[in-house]
Amino acid sequence: MSKANDEYIPALSYRFLTPFYDFIQKYIVRDVRYKALLIAQANIQAGHHVLDLGCGTGTLAIMAKQTRPAAEVSGLDADPDMLKVANYKSAQMNAPVKFDVGFTNKLPYPDQSFDRVLSSIMIHHLKTPDKWQTAREVYRILKPGGQLHIIDFGKPVTWYGKLLGPLLHKFEEANDNIEGKLPEIFGAPGLKTEILGNFWTFFGDLAFLKGEKV
Ligand SMILES: C[S@@+](CC[C@H](N)C(=O)[O-])C[C@H]1O[C@@H](n2cnc3c(N)ncnc32)[C@H](O)[C@@H]1O
């Protein structure tokens, strides 16, 4: 089994593609649609402390802040170049979000400090040991009653997703996703997890996961 590590896979696998990230997300992956659904699922309230895990260029975190301006929203990502774009967008859109550089397997936040942890298409970037360690970290930083909401590759449900499944399976980091293991991994530290739905994309079937610290 591979080891947990402090390296990360850039958003589009290769750094030279980073400037095209938002364009691809918007026009090919239709990210705003599933991010809006994830935010609705999270039911963020005024005063909530919200973290976007692996926030990339900050689209989800900014949308969360725009949806619930009285929530305090943070975003964390390992890639400072992505966070530069996130900070620029947040200032342009007058949606203040605190962006932090960091790794999901060692979150720089105190125990029980967030009401909601959101994450969009990031978990499939993590090797298996990092997924398990990230699950422990998410559990640690969630308040009692706090919730985790993930949208990421899941067990294929459409014929198209099933066709792509074997291709995605070639990427070690995506295997747990395609095999439907995310509820088990994020449930292990103590969250009550369930899959609430799916979303078709050109790159494969995504699944909406909810976890609650009961
Ligand atoms: C496909 S992008 C998704 C970005 C954003 N959540 C979105 O939906 O547009 C994956 C992001 O995860 C970040 N990432 C990968 N491994 C990470 C890790 N171990 N810790 C923190 N961020 C990580 C990458 O830098 C990248 O910005």
The ligand as an ORCA input file, in Angstrom:
! r2SCAN-3c Opt
* xyz 0 1
  C      -9.842     18.960     -8.978
  S      -9.327     20.242     -7.879
  C     -10.862     20.710     -7.111
  C     -10.840     22.137     -6.659
  C     -12.176     22.667     -6.134
  N     -12.592     21.963     -4.947
  C     -13.231     22.602     -7.190
  O     -14.226     21.905     -7.027
  O     -13.087     23.307     -8.205
  C      -8.488     19.388     -6.571
  C      -7.792     20.334     -5.618
  O      -7.317     19.578     -4.523
  C      -6.057     20.122     -4.139
  N      -5.352     19.063     -3.398
  C      -4.916     17.875     -3.856
  N      -4.368     17.159     -2.856
  C      -4.477     17.927     -1.732
  C      -4.112     17.724     -0.370
  N      -3.530     16.604      0.034
  N      -4.383     18.711      0.518
  C      -4.971     19.864      0.108
  N      -5.352     20.105     -1.172
  C      -5.107     19.141     -2.072
  C      -5.390     20.515     -5.445
  O      -4.403     21.486     -5.222
  C      -6.593     21.056     -6.221
  O      -6.755     22.448     -6.044
*
